[in-house]
Amino acid sequence: MERRWLELGKVLVTGANGFVGSALCAGLEARGMRYVAAVRRRIGAEQFEAGDIAGPVDWAPALAGCDTVIHLAARVHMMRDASSDPLAAYRAVNADATLALARQAAQQGVRRFVFLSSVKVNGERSPAGRPFSAQDRPAPQDPYGMSKLEAEQRLSEWAPRAGLELVIVRPPLVYGPGVRANFLRLLELVRSGVPLPLGAVRNQRSMVGIDNLVDFLLLCAEHPDAAHATWMVSDNHDVSIAELIGAIAAAMGKPARLLRVPPALLSAAAALVGKRPAAGRLLDTLQVDVTPALQRLGWRPPVAFQDGIAKTVAHFLQAGEAR
C-alpha cells in the first residue's frame, strides 16, 4: 500500500520525551507532519506540559486541532518496584489516565486513538512453535501487564460508543540507539568481553527496533484497516539470546565469548537465588505473530534486524567515548 502521509492531520504524542516518544516525534518531523509533544515537564516552547497524568489533566489545549492521538506515556515496567501497592500505581497511570485522555480526545473531535500496550498482556513466555497473537487469551503475569490489559479492555468497551477509532499495538522488547535497562546491560557485558554462559540457549525472542516501531505506529495512525484492532509488531526476525549476543559482538568487531552451559542448569541456579523471572528474559521463548500486520496492512519492517543492531551498537560506543 502506498503511504499517504499528508492525509494524516495533526497528531498528539504523549510521552514525547521518552525513548519511543522522542523517536516518534523525529519520525513525524522527517515526514513534515504537524504534532504536539506532550511531556511530564516542559523543556521547550513547542511542548505541552502534562505533569503527573495520574492526576487530573486538562488535555484540551494539547488536543486542539488534533485528529489523532498516539498515546505512549505510561508507568513503565520496573524490576524493583518500591510502591506499597504496585498494581494501583500502574493502574492509575496506565489504565485510568489512558481512559481519561481518550474521553477528552473524543470530546475534542479526535478521530483515531493509537494506544501503545505491551506483549506482557499476552504473558512472559510463548508456547514452543506458537507465537503470541492478538487473539490469544491474555495472561499477564505482573502488575504492569495487568494494567495494560485493563487499559485495553476499558478502551475497547468505551471507544466504539464514543465514535473513536481505537488501535492497540503490543510490542515486545524495543531496542535502538539510546536504549536502556536490560538491553543496555547486555551491550555493556558484551563490550566488557566477560564470558557469558548462554552459548547453548536456543530460545527464540521477538524484538522490534525503534525505527520499525515508529514506522508501524505511523502506519497505524493512518491506515483505514488498522482501526478497531489489536496488532503485534516485531522485526519479523526472531533470534536466540546466543544469536543476539553474536550480532552485538559482530557489530562491535569483537568475538562472541559464549560458554555452552545447559539452559536447565542456568534456570535451576537462577531459581535457587530468586532470579528465575530475570533469567526467563534470557532463557525463555517469547515470539509474536506479525502475519496480520504483513498481510492486512501491507507492512514491511523498513530496517533489517542486523542494521538495527548495528545502529544501536554504534550509538552505544559513541556515547561511551563521549563520557
Disulfide bonds with the S-S distance in Angstrom:
none
